Amino acid sequence: MDVAEEMEKLLKSIVDYEKIYWRVEEYNKKSFKDWRRHHKVQGDYYKLMSKIFSGWDNVSEDEIKPWSEKEEKIIEEWLKSL
């Protein structure tokens, strides 16, 4: 067994990976829900989501596709799935 495998085995003996994973998922969803609620109130949620999911770094503002109802439903399903 090499050093990395030994360290991973030791870490798994003291950290419950599954439990940590679900805690992080719960935190991510709660944080996103709060962010989403705030930006819907601000009125810029759909514009921000279009930029986030367009690969903004490689796309000019003219090329950004509007955030669709279909994409929003995917987000809503993700938020319900915990």
C-alpha positions as CSV (number, residue, x, y, z in Angstrom):
1,M,0.0,0.0,0.0
2,D,1.4,3.4,-1.0
3,V,1.4,6.5,1.2
4,A,-1.7,8.0,-0.6
5,E,-3.7,4.8,-0.1
6,E,-2.7,4.6,3.6
7,M,-3.7,8.2,4.1
8,E,-7.0,7.7,2.4
9,K,-7.7,4.6,4.5
10,L,-6.8,6.6,7.7
11,L,-9.0,9.5,6.7
12,K,-12.0,7.2,5.9
13,S,-11.6,5.7,9.3
14,I,-12.3,9.0,11.0
15,V,-14.5,10.8,8.4
16,D,-17.9,9.6,7.2
17,Y,-17.7,10.6,3.5
18,E,-21.3,9.8,2.9
19,K,-22.5,12.0,5.8
20,I,-20.2,14.9,4.8
21,Y,-21.4,14.6,1.2
22,W,-25.1,15.0,2.2
23,R,-24.3,17.9,4.6
24,V,-22.5,19.7,1.7
25,E,-25.4,19.0,-0.6
26,E,-27.8,20.4,1.9
27,Y,-25.7,23.5,2.5
28,N,-25.3,24.1,-1.3
29,K,-29.1,23.8,-1.9
30,K,-29.9,26.1,1.1
31,S,-27.3,28.7,-0.1
32,F,-28.6,28.6,-3.6
33,K,-32.2,28.9,-2.5
34,D,-31.3,32.0,-0.4
35,W,-29.3,33.5,-3.4
36,R,-32.1,32.6,-5.8
37,R,-34.8,34.2,-3.6
38,H,-32.7,37.4,-3.2
39,H,-32.0,37.8,-6.9
40,K,-35.6,37.1,-7.9
41,V,-36.6,40.0,-5.6
42,Q,-33.9,42.1,-7.1
43,G,-35.2,41.2,-10.5
44,D,-31.9,40.0,-12.0
45,Y,-32.2,36.3,-11.4
46,Y,-33.0,35.2,-15.0
47,K,-30.2,37.4,-16.4
48,L,-27.7,36.1,-14.0
49,M,-28.7,32.5,-14.6
50,S,-28.4,33.0,-18.4
51,K,-24.8,34.3,-17.8
52,I,-23.9,31.5,-15.4
53,F,-25.0,28.7,-17.7
54,S,-23.8,30.2,-20.9
55,G,-20.1,29.7,-20.4
56,W,-20.0,33.5,-19.8
57,D,-16.2,33.6,-20.2
58,N,-16.3,32.5,-23.8
59,V,-19.5,34.3,-24.9
60,S,-20.2,37.9,-25.8
61,E,-23.3,39.4,-24.1
62,D,-25.2,39.3,-27.5
63,E,-24.8,35.5,-27.6
64,I,-26.3,34.8,-24.2
65,K,-29.5,32.7,-24.5
66,P,-32.3,33.7,-22.1
67,W,-32.9,31.4,-19.1
68,S,-35.8,29.2,-20.1
69,E,-38.7,27.7,-18.1
70,K,-37.3,24.3,-19.0
71,E,-33.9,25.1,-17.3
72,E,-35.8,26.6,-14.3
73,K,-37.7,23.4,-13.9
74,I,-34.4,21.4,-13.7
75,I,-33.2,23.7,-10.9
76,E,-36.5,23.3,-9.1
77,E,-36.2,19.5,-9.3
78,W,-32.7,19.7,-8.0
79,L,-33.8,21.8,-5.1
80,K,-36.5,19.3,-4.2
81,S,-34.1,16.3,-4.3
82,L,-32.6,16.0,-0.9
